[in-house]
Amino acid sequence: MPSFIGRNRELKLIDTSLAAAWRSSGNCVVVSGDAGIGKSHLIGEVRRRAARHGFLILEGACHEQDRAVALAPLRRVAPM
């Protein structure tokens, strides 16, 4: 039973992107939206799927005070 109801399109995009990255032709997927719509839950599933395929998983964060700092999420990247 899928853990995401109504996220089939998003999960298909993620699976396609992970497969492309595995073939060294990756791209970028942006997850955005209003608070409370499940972005963190979706990213958790991305981590699980990527880990199953042997990807190195890094995480960055952008805090409210970092809005004007270029590449702020990448300045604090850490392995998961």
mmJSON file of the N, C-alpha and C atoms, coordinates in Angstrom:
{"data_MODEL":{"atom_site":{
"group_PDB":["ATOM","ATOM","ATOM","ATOM","ATOM","ATOM","ATOM","ATOM","ATOM","ATOM","ATOM","ATOM","ATOM","ATOM","ATOM","ATOM","ATOM","ATOM","ATOM","ATOM","ATOM","ATOM","ATOM","ATOM","ATOM","ATOM","ATOM","ATOM","ATOM","ATOM","ATOM","ATOM","ATOM","ATOM","ATOM","ATOM","ATOM","ATOM","ATOM","ATOM","ATOM","ATOM","ATOM","ATOM","ATOM","ATOM","ATOM","ATOM","ATOM","ATOM","ATOM","ATOM","ATOM","ATOM","ATOM","ATOM","ATOM","ATOM","ATOM","ATOM","ATOM","ATOM","ATOM","ATOM","ATOM","ATOM","ATOM","ATOM","ATOM","ATOM","ATOM","ATOM","ATOM","ATOM","ATOM","ATOM","ATOM","ATOM","ATOM","ATOM","ATOM","ATOM","ATOM","ATOM","ATOM","ATOM","ATOM","ATOM","ATOM","ATOM","ATOM","ATOM","ATOM","ATOM","ATOM","ATOM","ATOM","ATOM","ATOM","ATOM","ATOM","ATOM","ATOM","ATOM","ATOM","ATOM","ATOM","ATOM","ATOM","ATOM","ATOM","ATOM","ATOM","ATOM","ATOM","ATOM","ATOM","ATOM","ATOM","ATOM","ATOM","ATOM","ATOM","ATOM","ATOM","ATOM","ATOM","ATOM","ATOM","ATOM","ATOM","ATOM","ATOM","ATOM","ATOM","ATOM","ATOM","ATOM","ATOM","ATOM","ATOM","ATOM","ATOM","ATOM","ATOM","ATOM","ATOM","ATOM","ATOM","ATOM","ATOM","ATOM","ATOM","ATOM","ATOM","ATOM","ATOM","ATOM","ATOM","ATOM","ATOM","ATOM","ATOM","ATOM","ATOM","ATOM","ATOM","ATOM","ATOM","ATOM","ATOM","ATOM","ATOM","ATOM","ATOM","ATOM","ATOM","ATOM","ATOM","ATOM","ATOM","ATOM","ATOM","ATOM","ATOM","ATOM","ATOM","ATOM","ATOM","ATOM","ATOM","ATOM","ATOM","ATOM","ATOM","ATOM","ATOM","ATOM","ATOM","ATOM","ATOM","ATOM","ATOM","ATOM","ATOM","ATOM","ATOM","ATOM","ATOM","ATOM","ATOM","ATOM","ATOM","ATOM","ATOM","ATOM","ATOM","ATOM","ATOM","ATOM","ATOM","ATOM","ATOM","ATOM","ATOM","ATOM","ATOM","ATOM","ATOM","ATOM","ATOM","ATOM","ATOM","ATOM","ATOM","ATOM","ATOM","ATOM","ATOM","ATOM"],
"id":[1,2,3,4,5,6,7,8,9,10,11,12,13,14,15,16,17,18,19,20,21,22,23,24,25,26,27,28,29,30,31,32,33,34,35,36,37,38,39,40,41,42,43,44,45,46,47,48,49,50,51,52,53,54,55,56,57,58,59,60,61,62,63,64,65,66,67,68,69,70,71,72,73,74,75,76,77,78,79,80,81,82,83,84,85,86,87,88,89,90,91,92,93,94,95,96,97,98,99,100,101,102,103,104,105,106,107,108,109,110,111,112,113,114,115,116,117,118,119,120,121,122,123,124,125,126,127,128,129,130,131,132,133,134,135,136,137,138,139,140,141,142,143,144,145,146,147,148,149,150,151,152,153,154,155,156,157,158,159,160,161,162,163,164,165,166,167,168,169,170,171,172,173,174,175,176,177,178,179,180,181,182,183,184,185,186,187,188,189,190,191,192,193,194,195,196,197,198,199,200,201,202,203,204,205,206,207,208,209,210,211,212,213,214,215,216,217,218,219,220,221,222,223,224,225,226,227,228,229,230,231,232,233,234,235,236,237,238,239,240],
"type_symbol":["N","C","C","N","C","C","N","C","C","N","C","C","N","C","C","N","C","C","N","C","C","N","C","C","N","C","C","N","C","C","N","C","C","N","C","C","N","C","C","N","C","C","N","C","C","N","C","C","N","C","C","N","C","C","N","C","C","N","C","C","N","C","C","N","C","C","N","C","C","N","C","C","N","C","C","N","C","C","N","C","C","N","C","C","N","C","C","N","C","C","N","C","C","N","C","C","N","C","C","N","C","C","N","C","C","N","C","C","N","C","C","N","C","C","N","C","C","N","C","C","N","C","C","N","C","C","N","C","C","N","C","C","N","C","C","N","C","C","N","C","C","N","C","C","N","C","C","N","C","C","N","C","C","N","C","C","N","C","C","N","C","C","N","C","C","N","C","C","N","C","C","N","C","C","N","C","C","N","C","C","N","C","C","N","C","C","N","C","C","N","C","C","N","C","C","N","C","C","N","C","C","N","C","C","N","C","C","N","C","C","N","C","C","N","C","C","N","C","C","N","C","C","N","C","C","N","C","C","N","C","C","N","C","C","N","C","C","N","C","C"],
"label_atom_id":["N","CA","C","N","CA","C","N","CA","C","N","CA","C","N","CA","C","N","CA","C","N","CA","C","N","CA","C","N","CA","C","N","CA","C","N","CA","C","N","CA","C","N","CA","C","N","CA","C","N","CA","C","N","CA","C","N","CA","C","N","CA","C","N","CA","C","N","CA","C","N","CA","C","N","CA","C","N","CA","C","N","CA","C","N","CA","C","N","CA","C","N","CA","C","N","CA","C","N","CA","C","N","CA","C","N","CA","C","N","CA","C","N","CA","C","N","CA","C","N","CA","C","N","CA","C","N","CA","C","N","CA","C","N","CA","C","N","CA","C","N","CA","C","N","CA","C","N","CA","C","N","CA","C","N","CA","C","N","CA","C","N","CA","C","N","CA","C","N","CA","C","N","CA","C","N","CA","C","N","CA","C","N","CA","C","N","CA","C","N","CA","C","N","CA","C","N","CA","C","N","CA","C","N","CA","C","N","CA","C","N","CA","C","N","CA","C","N","CA","C","N","CA","C","N","CA","C","N","CA","C","N","CA","C","N","CA","C","N","CA","C","N","CA","C","N","CA","C","N","CA","C","N","CA","C","N","CA","C","N","CA","C","N","CA","C","N","CA","C","N","CA","C","N","CA","C","N","CA","C"],
"label_alt_id":[null,null,null,null,null,null,null,null,null,null,null,null,null,null,null,null,null,null,null,null,null,null,null,null,null,null,null,null,null,null,null,null,null,null,null,null,null,null,null,null,null,null,null,null,null,null,null,null,null,null,null,null,null,null,null,null,null,null,null,null,null,null,null,null,null,null,null,null,null,null,null,null,null,null,null,null,null,null,null,null,null,null,null,null,null,null,null,null,null,null,null,null,null,null,null,null,null,null,null,null,null,null,null,null,null,null,null,null,null,null,null,null,null,null,null,null,null,null,null,null,null,null,null,null,null,null,null,null,null,null,null,null,null,null,null,null,null,null,null,null,null,null,null,null,null,null,null,null,null,null,null,null,null,null,null,null,null,null,null,null,null,null,null,null,null,null,null,null,null,null,null,null,null,null,null,null,null,null,null,null,null,null,null,null,null,null,null,null,null,null,null,null,null,null,null,null,null,null,null,null,null,null,null,null,null,null,null,null,null,null,null,null,null,null,null,null,null,null,null,null,null,null,null,null,null,null,null,null,null,null,null,null,null,null,null,null,null,null,null,null],
"label_comp_id":["MET","MET","MET","PRO","PRO","PRO","SER","SER","SER","PHE","PHE","PHE","ILE","ILE","ILE","GLY","GLY","GLY","ARG","ARG","ARG","ASN","ASN","ASN","ARG","ARG","ARG","GLU","GLU","GLU","LEU","LEU","LEU","LYS","LYS","LYS","LEU","LEU","LEU","ILE","ILE","ILE","ASP","ASP","ASP","THR","THR","THR","SER","SER","SER","LEU","LEU","LEU","ALA","ALA","ALA","ALA","ALA","ALA","ALA","ALA","ALA","TRP","TRP","TRP","ARG","ARG","ARG","SER","SER","SER","SER","SER","SER","GLY","GLY","GLY","ASN","ASN","ASN","CYS","CYS","CYS","VAL","VAL","VAL","VAL","VAL","VAL","VAL","VAL","VAL","SER","SER","SER","GLY","GLY","GLY","ASP","ASP","ASP","ALA","ALA","ALA","GLY","GLY","GLY","ILE","ILE","ILE","GLY","GLY","GLY","LYS","LYS","LYS","SER","SER","SER","HIS","HIS","HIS","LEU","LEU","LEU","ILE","ILE","ILE","GLY","GLY","GLY","GLU","GLU","GLU","VAL","VAL","VAL","ARG","ARG","ARG","ARG","ARG","ARG","ARG","ARG","ARG","ALA","ALA","ALA","ALA","ALA","ALA","ARG","ARG","ARG","HIS","HIS","HIS","GLY","GLY","GLY","PHE","PHE","PHE","LEU","LEU","LEU","ILE","ILE","ILE","LEU","LEU","LEU","GLU","GLU","GLU","GLY","GLY","GLY","ALA","ALA","ALA","CYS","CYS","CYS","HIS","HIS","HIS","GLU","GLU","GLU","GLN","GLN","GLN","ASP","ASP","ASP","ARG","ARG","ARG","ALA","ALA","ALA","VAL","VAL","VAL","ALA","ALA","ALA","LEU","LEU","LEU","ALA","ALA","ALA","PRO","PRO","PRO","LEU","LEU","LEU","ARG","ARG","ARG","ARG","ARG","ARG","VAL","VAL","VAL","ALA","ALA","ALA","PRO","PRO","PRO","MET","MET","MET"],
"label_asym_id":["A","A","A","A","A","A","A","A","A","A","A","A","A","A","A","A","A","A","A","A","A","A","A","A","A","A","A","A","A","A","A","A","A","A","A","A","A","A","A","A","A","A","A","A","A","A","A","A","A","A","A","A","A","A","A","A","A","A","A","A","A","A","A","A","A","A","A","A","A","A","A","A","A","A","A","A","A","A","A","A","A","A","A","A","A","A","A","A","A","A","A","A","A","A","A","A","A","A","A","A","A","A","A","A","A","A","A","A","A","A","A","A","A","A","A","A","A","A","A","A","A","A","A","A","A","A","A","A","A","A","A","A","A","A","A","A","A","A","A","A","A","A","A","A","A","A","A","A","A","A","A","A","A","A","A","A","A","A","A","A","A","A","A","A","A","A","A","A","A","A","A","A","A","A","A","A","A","A","A","A","A","A","A","A","A","A","A","A","A","A","A","A","A","A","A","A","A","A","A","A","A","A","A","A","A","A","A","A","A","A","A","A","A","A","A","A","A","A","A","A","A","A","A","A","A","A","A","A","A","A","A","A","A","A","A","A","A","A","A","A"],
"label_entity_id":["1","1","1","1","1","1","1","1","1","1","1","1","1","1","1","1","1","1","1","1","1","1","1","1","1","1","1","1","1","1","1","1","1","1","1","1","1","1","1","1","1","1","1","1","1","1","1","1","1","1","1","1","1","1","1","1","1","1","1","1","1","1","1","1","1","1","1","1","1","1","1","1","1","1","1","1","1","1","1","1","1","1","1","1","1","1","1","1","1","1","1","1","1","1","1","1","1","1","1","1","1","1","1","1","1","1","1","1","1","1","1","1","1","1","1","1","1","1","1","1","1","1","1","1","1","1","1","1","1","1","1","1","1","1","1","1","1","1","1","1","1","1","1","1","1","1","1","1","1","1","1","1","1","1","1","1","1","1","1","1","1","1","1","1","1","1","1","1","1","1","1","1","1","1","1","1","1","1","1","1","1","1","1","1","1","1","1","1","1","1","1","1","1","1","1","1","1","1","1","1","1","1","1","1","1","1","1","1","1","1","1","1","1","1","1","1","1","1","1","1","1","1","1","1","1","1","1","1","1","1","1","1","1","1","1","1","1","1","1","1"],
"label_seq_id":[1,1,1,2,2,2,3,3,3,4,4,4,5,5,5,6,6,6,7,7,7,8,8,8,9,9,9,10,10,10,11,11,11,12,12,12,13,13,13,14,14,14,15,15,15,16,16,16,17,17,17,18,18,18,19,19,19,20,20,20,21,21,21,22,22,22,23,23,23,24,24,24,25,25,25,26,26,26,27,27,27,28,28,28,29,29,29,30,30,30,31,31,31,32,32,32,33,33,33,34,34,34,35,35,35,36,36,36,37,37,37,38,38,38,39,39,39,40,40,40,41,41,41,42,42,42,43,43,43,44,44,44,45,45,45,46,46,46,47,47,47,48,48,48,49,49,49,50,50,50,51,51,51,52,52,52,53,53,53,54,54,54,55,55,55,56,56,56,57,57,57,58,58,58,59,59,59,60,60,60,61,61,61,62,62,62,63,63,63,64,64,64,65,65,65,66,66,66,67,67,67,68,68,68,69,69,69,70,70,70,71,71,71,72,72,72,73,73,73,74,74,74,75,75,75,76,76,76,77,77,77,78,78,78,79,79,79,80,80,80],
"pdbx_PDB_ins_code":[null,null,null,null,null,null,null,null,null,null,null,null,null,null,null,null,null,null,null,null,null,null,null,null,null,null,null,null,null,null,null,null,null,null,null,null,null,null,null,null,null,null,null,null,null,null,null,null,null,null,null,null,null,null,null,null,null,null,null,null,null,null,null,null,null,null,null,null,null,null,null,null,null,null,null,null,null,null,null,null,null,null,null,null,null,null,null,null,null,null,null,null,null,null,null,null,null,null,null,null,null,null,null,null,null,null,null,null,null,null,null,null,null,null,null,null,null,null,null,null,null,null,null,null,null,null,null,null,null,null,null,null,null,null,null,null,null,null,null,null,null,null,null,null,null,null,null,null,null,null,null,null,null,null,null,null,null,null,null,null,null,null,null,null,null,null,null,null,null,null,null,null,null,null,null,null,null,null,null,null,null,null,null,null,null,null,null,null,null,null,null,null,null,null,null,null,null,null,null,null,null,null,null,null,null,null,null,null,null,null,null,null,null,null,null,null,null,null,null,null,null,null,null,null,null,null,null,null,null,null,null,null,null,null,null,null,null,null,null,null],
"Cartn_x":[0.852,0.0,0.89,0.672,1.502,1.316,2.413,2.325,1.92,1.808,1.425,0.161,-0.876,-2.123,-2.149,-2.357,-2.416,-1.063,0.018,1.374,2.021,1.226,1.785,2.586,2.1,2.802,4.152,4.174,5.41,6.414,5.94,6.833,7.383,6.572,7.059,8.159,7.97,8.985,10.268,10.137,11.302,12.021,11.286,11.906,12.63,12.021,12.655,13.927,13.893,15.057,16.176,15.836,16.848,17.492,16.689,17.233,18.178,17.82,18.686,19.991,19.896,21.101,22.008,21.417,22.195,22.972,22.407,23.069,23.976,24.225,25.078,24.49,23.198,22.556,21.399,21.72,20.702,20.165,19.275,18.675,18.315,17.511,17.127,15.603,15.157,13.729,13.512,12.608,12.298,10.975,10.993,9.773,9.397,8.258,7.836,6.325,5.867,4.431,4.156,2.894,2.468,2.819,2.891,3.158,2.082,2.517,1.569,1.056,1.594,1.069,1.822,2.869,3.572,4.921,5.535,6.855,7.889,7.938,8.921,8.682,7.447,7.107,7.573,7.344,7.77,9.29,9.993,11.456,11.976,11.306,11.683,11.617,10.601,10.473,11.569,11.917,13.019,14.306,14.577,15.772,15.776,14.652,14.575,14.845,14.23,14.414,15.852,16.426,17.816,18.784,18.563,19.438,19.396,18.216,18.085,18.93,19.158,19.94,21.408,21.815,23.221,23.692,22.785,23.174,23.707,24.674,25.098,24.046,23.499,22.413,22.94,22.807,23.218,21.989,22.019,20.891,21.377,20.685,20.942,19.64,19.744,18.542,18.703,17.603,17.591,16.633,17.151,16.34,15.869,14.869,14.261,15.299,16.254,17.247,18.235,18.235,19.157,18.579,17.398,16.727,17.586,18.358,19.119,20.528,20.89,22.236,22.25,23.116,23.195,23.612,22.918,23.209,23.209,22.43,22.394,22.171,21.265,21.069,22.318,23.155,24.344,25.514,25.44,26.52,26.595,25.503,25.46,25.088,25.588,25.259,25.973,25.238,25.799,25.278,26.092,25.601,24.503,23.589,22.489,22.909],
"Cartn_y":[-1.19,0.0,1.243,2.179,3.386,4.26,4.882,5.754,7.177,7.439,8.77,8.648,9.245,9.245,10.512,10.348,11.491,12.069,11.345,11.821,10.996,10.254,9.4,10.187,11.325,12.143,12.6,13.069,13.547,12.411,11.249,10.117,9.598,9.627,9.214,10.161,11.458,12.448,12.203,11.931,11.679,10.408,9.346,8.1,8.295,9.045,9.329,10.139,11.116,11.958,11.168,10.286,9.446,8.507,7.934,7.045,7.812,9.034,9.852,10.187,10.51,10.815,9.592,8.413,7.183,6.962,7.415,7.31,8.502,9.326,10.525,11.59,11.656,12.741,13.289,13.675,14.136,15.514,15.947,17.262,17.745,18.733,19.316,19.247,18.862,18.845,19.774,20.703,21.64,21.219,21.122,20.816,22.087,22.631,23.882,23.845,24.749,24.828,25.414,25.567,26.143,25.235,25.823,25.059,24.01,22.824,21.778,20.91,21.038,20.227,18.917,18.682,17.405,17.436,18.601,18.69,17.855,17.971,17.221,15.723,15.319,13.9,13.386,14.172,13.804,13.717,14.672,14.659,13.447,13.07,11.863,10.632,10.561,9.444,9.507,10.709,10.859,10.31,10.675,10.166,8.643,8.049,6.583,5.937,6.466,5.901,6.07,7.233,7.483,6.586,6.425,5.581,4.132,3.655,2.277,2.046,3.119,3.015,3.369,3.631,3.876,5.308,6.261,7.662,8.194,9.096,9.862,10.942,11.041,11.986,13.113,14.332,15.534,16.391,17.167,18.035,19.435,20.409,21.812,22.452,23.579,24.263,25.763,26.407,27.854,28.394,29.212,29.785,31.178,31.642,32.943,34.052,34.101,35.173,35.025,33.87,33.621,34.002,34.54,34.797,35.543,36.523,37.359,36.833,35.705,35.158,34.169,34.44,33.564,32.154,31.172,29.758,29.378,30.056,29.816,28.347,27.618,26.222,25.359,25.745,24.948,25.25,26.309,26.666,25.768,25.099,24.222,22.794,22.348,20.997,19.98,18.962,17.917,16.557,15.518,14.169,13.737,12.938,12.411,11.093],
"Cartn_z":[0.0,0.0,0.0,-0.933,-0.987,0.247,0.674,1.844,1.463,0.172,-0.298,-1.122,-0.664,-1.416,-2.259,-3.554,-4.452,-4.814,-4.579,-4.902,-6.003,-6.755,-7.797,-8.822,-9.239,-10.23,-9.689,-8.446,-7.833,-7.661,-7.206,-7.005,-8.328,-9.379,-10.701,-11.175,-10.985,-11.352,-10.568,-9.289,-8.446,-8.886,-9.137,-9.591,-10.922,-11.828,-13.117,-12.92,-12.041,-11.77,-11.104,-10.168,-9.531,-10.545,-11.43,-12.46,-13.387,-13.743,-14.596,-13.88,-12.595,-11.821,-11.737,-11.584,-11.508,-12.809,-13.928,-15.234,-15.5,-14.495,-14.598,-15.5,-15.593,-16.349,-15.522,-14.312,-13.38,-13.704,-12.887,-13.018,-11.623,-11.559,-10.275,-10.141,-8.968,-8.67,-7.486,-7.625,-6.553,-5.917,-4.608,-3.852,-3.111,-3.454,-2.821,-2.597,-1.766,-1.514,-0.146,0.131,1.402,2.566,3.732,4.95,5.163,5.567,5.925,4.802,3.588,2.486,2.284,3.093,3.014,2.338,2.221,1.581,2.321,3.624,4.415,4.31,4.295,4.146,2.784,1.75,0.401,0.318,0.908,0.894,1.668,2.733,3.463,2.572,1.739,0.795,-0.267,-0.714,-1.671,-1.054,0.202,0.895,0.938,1.297,1.384,0.028,-0.999,-2.338,-2.816,-2.581,-2.999,-2.223,-0.94,-0.12,-0.584,-0.961,-1.456,-2.704,-3.476,-4.702,-4.497,-3.255,-2.965,-3.125,-3.236,-3.355,-2.029,-2.096,-0.932,-0.731,0.457,0.715,1.585,1.094,1.817,2.053,3.11,3.407,3.707,3.173,3.469,3.911,4.548,5.022,4.833,4.603,4.472,5.523,6.382,7.452,7.059,7.712,7.389,7.27,8.172,8.151,6.983,6.308,5.201,3.842,3.798,2.518,1.513,1.962,1.046,0.794,1.389,1.238,0.069,-0.909,-2.076,-1.667,-2.197,-1.961,-0.48,0.32,1.766,2.127,1.468,1.866,1.659,0.709,0.421,1.346,2.097,2.998,4.225,4.536,5.706,5.317,4.186,3.713,4.594,4.979,5.833,5.383,5.523,5.163,6.129,5.613,6.429,7.019],
"occupancy":[1.0,1.0,1.0,1.0,1.0,1.0,1.0,1.0,1.0,1.0,1.0,1.0,1.0,1.0,1.0,1.0,1.0,1.0,1.0,1.0,1.0,1.0,1.0,1.0,1.0,1.0,1.0,1.0,1.0,1.0,1.0,1.0,1.0,1.0,1.0,1.0,1.0,1.0,1.0,1.0,1.0,1.0,1.0,1.0,1.0,1.0,1.0,1.0,1.0,1.0,1.0,1.0,1.0,1.0,1.0,1.0,1.0,1.0,1.0,1.0,1.0,1.0,1.0,1.0,1.0,1.0,1.0,1.0,1.0,1.0,1.0,1.0,1.0,1.0,1.0,1.0,1.0,1.0,1.0,1.0,1.0,1.0,1.0,1.0,1.0,1.0,1.0,1.0,1.0,1.0,1.0,1.0,1.0,1.0,1.0,1.0,1.0,1.0,1.0,1.0,1.0,1.0,1.0,1.0,1.0,1.0,1.0,1.0,1.0,1.0,1.0,1.0,1.0,1.0,1.0,1.0,1.0,1.0,1.0,1.0,1.0,1.0,1.0,1.0,1.0,1.0,1.0,1.0,1.0,1.0,1.0,1.0,1.0,1.0,1.0,1.0,1.0,1.0,1.0,1.0,1.0,1.0,1.0,1.0,1.0,1.0,1.0,1.0,1.0,1.0,1.0,1.0,1.0,1.0,1.0,1.0,1.0,1.0,1.0,1.0,1.0,1.0,1.0,1.0,1.0,1.0,1.0,1.0,1.0,1.0,1.0,1.0,1.0,1.0,1.0,1.0,1.0,1.0,1.0,1.0,1.0,1.0,1.0,1.0,1.0,1.0,1.0,1.0,1.0,1.0,1.0,1.0,1.0,1.0,1.0,1.0,1.0,1.0,1.0,1.0,1.0,1.0,1.0,1.0,1.0,1.0,1.0,1.0,1.0,1.0,1.0,1.0,1.0,1.0,1.0,1.0,1.0,1.0,1.0,1.0,1.0,1.0,1.0,1.0,1.0,1.0,1.0,1.0,1.0,1.0,1.0,1.0,1.0,1.0,1.0,1.0,1.0,1.0,1.0,1.0],
"B_iso_or_equiv":[0.0,0.0,0.0,0.0,0.0,0.0,0.0,0.0,0.0,0.0,0.0,0.0,0.0,0.0,0.0,0.0,0.0,0.0,0.0,0.0,0.0,0.0,0.0,0.0,0.0,0.0,0.0,0.0,0.0,0.0,0.0,0.0,0.0,0.0,0.0,0.0,0.0,0.0,0.0,0.0,0.0,0.0,0.0,0.0,0.0,0.0,0.0,0.0,0.0,0.0,0.0,0.0,0.0,0.0,0.0,0.0,0.0,0.0,0.0,0.0,0.0,0.0,0.0,0.0,0.0,0.0,0.0,0.0,0.0,0.0,0.0,0.0,0.0,0.0,0.0,0.0,0.0,0.0,0.0,0.0,0.0,0.0,0.0,0.0,0.0,0.0,0.0,0.0,0.0,0.0,0.0,0.0,0.0,0.0,0.0,0.0,0.0,0.0,0.0,0.0,0.0,0.0,0.0,0.0,0.0,0.0,0.0,0.0,0.0,0.0,0.0,0.0,0.0,0.0,0.0,0.0,0.0,0.0,0.0,0.0,0.0,0.0,0.0,0.0,0.0,0.0,0.0,0.0,0.0,0.0,0.0,0.0,0.0,0.0,0.0,0.0,0.0,0.0,0.0,0.0,0.0,0.0,0.0,0.0,0.0,0.0,0.0,0.0,0.0,0.0,0.0,0.0,0.0,0.0,0.0,0.0,0.0,0.0,0.0,0.0,0.0,0.0,0.0,0.0,0.0,0.0,0.0,0.0,0.0,0.0,0.0,0.0,0.0,0.0,0.0,0.0,0.0,0.0,0.0,0.0,0.0,0.0,0.0,0.0,0.0,0.0,0.0,0.0,0.0,0.0,0.0,0.0,0.0,0.0,0.0,0.0,0.0,0.0,0.0,0.0,0.0,0.0,0.0,0.0,0.0,0.0,0.0,0.0,0.0,0.0,0.0,0.0,0.0,0.0,0.0,0.0,0.0,0.0,0.0,0.0,0.0,0.0,0.0,0.0,0.0,0.0,0.0,0.0,0.0,0.0,0.0,0.0,0.0,0.0,0.0,0.0,0.0,0.0,0.0,0.0],
"pdbx_formal_charge":[null,null,null,null,null,null,null,null,null,null,null,null,null,null,null,null,null,null,null,null,null,null,null,null,null,null,null,null,null,null,null,null,null,null,null,null,null,null,null,null,null,null,null,null,null,null,null,null,null,null,null,null,null,null,null,null,null,null,null,null,null,null,null,null,null,null,null,null,null,null,null,null,null,null,null,null,null,null,null,null,null,null,null,null,null,null,null,null,null,null,null,null,null,null,null,null,null,null,null,null,null,null,null,null,null,null,null,null,null,null,null,null,null,null,null,null,null,null,null,null,null,null,null,null,null,null,null,null,null,null,null,null,null,null,null,null,null,null,null,null,null,null,null,null,null,null,null,null,null,null,null,null,null,null,null,null,null,null,null,null,null,null,null,null,null,null,null,null,null,null,null,null,null,null,null,null,null,null,null,null,null,null,null,null,null,null,null,null,null,null,null,null,null,null,null,null,null,null,null,null,null,null,null,null,null,null,null,null,null,null,null,null,null,null,null,null,null,null,null,null,null,null,null,null,null,null,null,null,null,null,null,null,null,null,null,null,null,null,null,null],
"auth_seq_id":[1,1,1,2,2,2,3,3,3,4,4,4,5,5,5,6,6,6,7,7,7,8,8,8,9,9,9,10,10,10,11,11,11,12,12,12,13,13,13,14,14,14,15,15,15,16,16,16,17,17,17,18,18,18,19,19,19,20,20,20,21,21,21,22,22,22,23,23,23,24,24,24,25,25,25,26,26,26,27,27,27,28,28,28,29,29,29,30,30,30,31,31,31,32,32,32,33,33,33,34,34,34,35,35,35,36,36,36,37,37,37,38,38,38,39,39,39,40,40,40,41,41,41,42,42,42,43,43,43,44,44,44,45,45,45,46,46,46,47,47,47,48,48,48,49,49,49,50,50,50,51,51,51,52,52,52,53,53,53,54,54,54,55,55,55,56,56,56,57,57,57,58,58,58,59,59,59,60,60,60,61,61,61,62,62,62,63,63,63,64,64,64,65,65,65,66,66,66,67,67,67,68,68,68,69,69,69,70,70,70,71,71,71,72,72,72,73,73,73,74,74,74,75,75,75,76,76,76,77,77,77,78,78,78,79,79,79,80,80,80],
"auth_comp_id":["MET","MET","MET","PRO","PRO","PRO","SER","SER","SER","PHE","PHE","PHE","ILE","ILE","ILE","GLY","GLY","GLY","ARG","ARG","ARG","ASN","ASN","ASN","ARG","ARG","ARG","GLU","GLU","GLU","LEU","LEU","LEU","LYS","LYS","LYS","LEU","LEU","LEU","ILE","ILE","ILE","ASP","ASP","ASP","THR","THR","THR","SER","SER","SER","LEU","LEU","LEU","ALA","ALA","ALA","ALA","ALA","ALA","ALA","ALA","ALA","TRP","TRP","TRP","ARG","ARG","ARG","SER","SER","SER","SER","SER","SER","GLY","GLY","GLY","ASN","ASN","ASN","CYS","CYS","CYS","VAL","VAL","VAL","VAL","VAL","VAL","VAL","VAL","VAL","SER","SER","SER","GLY","GLY","GLY","ASP","ASP","ASP","ALA","ALA","ALA","GLY","GLY","GLY","ILE","ILE","ILE","GLY","GLY","GLY","LYS","LYS","LYS","SER","SER","SER","HIS","HIS","HIS","LEU","LEU","LEU","ILE","ILE","ILE","GLY","GLY","GLY","GLU","GLU","GLU","VAL","VAL","VAL","ARG","ARG","ARG","ARG","ARG","ARG","ARG","ARG","ARG","ALA","ALA","ALA","ALA","ALA","ALA","ARG","ARG","ARG","HIS","HIS","HIS","GLY","GLY","GLY","PHE","PHE","PHE","LEU","LEU","LEU","ILE","ILE","ILE","LEU","LEU","LEU","GLU","GLU","GLU","GLY","GLY","GLY","ALA","ALA","ALA","CYS","CYS","CYS","HIS","HIS","HIS","GLU","GLU","GLU","GLN","GLN","GLN","ASP","ASP","ASP","ARG","ARG","ARG","ALA","ALA","ALA","VAL","VAL","VAL","ALA","ALA","ALA","LEU","LEU","LEU","ALA","ALA","ALA","PRO","PRO","PRO","LEU","LEU","LEU","ARG","ARG","ARG","ARG","ARG","ARG","VAL","VAL","VAL","ALA","ALA","ALA","PRO","PRO","PRO","MET","MET","MET"],
"auth_asym_id":["A","A","A","A","A","A","A","A","A","A","A","A","A","A","A","A","A","A","A","A","A","A","A","A","A","A","A","A","A","A","A","A","A","A","A","A","A","A","A","A","A","A","A","A","A","A","A","A","A","A","A","A","A","A","A","A","A","A","A","A","A","A","A","A","A","A","A","A","A","A","A","A","A","A","A","A","A","A","A","A","A","A","A","A","A","A","A","A","A","A","A","A","A","A","A","A","A","A","A","A","A","A","A","A","A","A","A","A","A","A","A","A","A","A","A","A","A","A","A","A","A","A","A","A","A","A","A","A","A","A","A","A","A","A","A","A","A","A","A","A","A","A","A","A","A","A","A","A","A","A","A","A","A","A","A","A","A","A","A","A","A","A","A","A","A","A","A","A","A","A","A","A","A","A","A","A","A","A","A","A","A","A","A","A","A","A","A","A","A","A","A","A","A","A","A","A","A","A","A","A","A","A","A","A","A","A","A","A","A","A","A","A","A","A","A","A","A","A","A","A","A","A","A","A","A","A","A","A","A","A","A","A","A","A","A","A","A","A","A","A"],
"auth_atom_id":["N","CA","C","N","CA","C","N","CA","C","N","CA","C","N","CA","C","N","CA","C","N","CA","C","N","CA","C","N","CA","C","N","CA","C","N","CA","C","N","CA","C","N","CA","C","N","CA","C","N","CA","C","N","CA","C","N","CA","C","N","CA","C","N","CA","C","N","CA","C","N","CA","C","N","CA","C","N","CA","C","N","CA","C","N","CA","C","N","CA","C","N","CA","C","N","CA","C","N","CA","C","N","CA","C","N","CA","C","N","CA","C","N","CA","C","N","CA","C","N","CA","C","N","CA","C","N","CA","C","N","CA","C","N","CA","C","N","CA","C","N","CA","C","N","CA","C","N","CA","C","N","CA","C","N","CA","C","N","CA","C","N","CA","C","N","CA","C","N","CA","C","N","CA","C","N","CA","C","N","CA","C","N","CA","C","N","CA","C","N","CA","C","N","CA","C","N","CA","C","N","CA","C","N","CA","C","N","CA","C","N","CA","C","N","CA","C","N","CA","C","N","CA","C","N","CA","C","N","CA","C","N","CA","C","N","CA","C","N","CA","C","N","CA","C","N","CA","C","N","CA","C","N","CA","C","N","CA","C","N","CA","C","N","CA","C","N","CA","C","N","CA","C","N","CA","C","N","CA","C"],
"pdbx_PDB_model_num":[1,1,1,1,1,1,1,1,1,1,1,1,1,1,1,1,1,1,1,1,1,1,1,1,1,1,1,1,1,1,1,1,1,1,1,1,1,1,1,1,1,1,1,1,1,1,1,1,1,1,1,1,1,1,1,1,1,1,1,1,1,1,1,1,1,1,1,1,1,1,1,1,1,1,1,1,1,1,1,1,1,1,1,1,1,1,1,1,1,1,1,1,1,1,1,1,1,1,1,1,1,1,1,1,1,1,1,1,1,1,1,1,1,1,1,1,1,1,1,1,1,1,1,1,1,1,1,1,1,1,1,1,1,1,1,1,1,1,1,1,1,1,1,1,1,1,1,1,1,1,1,1,1,1,1,1,1,1,1,1,1,1,1,1,1,1,1,1,1,1,1,1,1,1,1,1,1,1,1,1,1,1,1,1,1,1,1,1,1,1,1,1,1,1,1,1,1,1,1,1,1,1,1,1,1,1,1,1,1,1,1,1,1,1,1,1,1,1,1,1,1,1,1,1,1,1,1,1,1,1,1,1,1,1,1,1,1,1,1,1]
}}}
